């Protein structure tokens, strides 16, 4: 959906009592720093990104992926 140069993978469980796996589109290792994260993202941009991901999954044959009501 985003066609990054690379994908970074982080397995994190510091802030919560369970494990999170983060798949992050990156251009360099510096993109993996949480200090560089947008701490106040635009909700419309998040919705658009989620729909791009859903569309890419459907395009890859996962017809059961649906948008929330």
Secondary structure, DSSP 8 states (H G I E B T S, - for coil): ----SEEEEEEE-SSSSS-EEEEEEESSGGGG-GGGS-TT--HHHHHHHHHHHHHHHHHTT-TT-----
